[in-house]
């Protein structure tokens, strides 16, 4: 694994933001998206602060709707633009992070406005064909993709 100079700072910042959010909000609400391009490839990201490939998304800030947050996060994490309307697939409890965190999972058709080169939070973002998914996906990401493939979003826990 490559060492990135800002990796430790990014991890610390991320944990401080999560702690702040956890302490001062009653519930934690986040959005994630299963993003598909016109070739039906799925977009995944690798963070600077945790291993594995994940679905893009983030926490809903006060004053923002879930869909506004979704648009913002996809732009920040991949220069992705949603085509049409995103579809809410399922609502999950993410008790691994906090017993108060809920994740709204959307499916969305997207286009990439321009190549994404990473930032302080995201090392890399890429589209993957369903038959060429990376082996080091986060387990929850693998479960969500499995649900998408079967067309059955039945789980309630992330």
Buried (B, 14 or more C-beta within 10 A) or exposed (E): EEEEEEBEEBBEBBEEEBEEBEEEBEEBBBBBBBBBBEEEBBBBBBBBBEEBBBBBBBBBEEEBEBBEBBBBBBBBBBBBBBEEEBEBBBEBBBEEBBEBBBBBBBBBBBEBEEEBEBEBBBBBBBBBEEEEBEEEBBEBBBBBBEBBEEEEBEBEEB
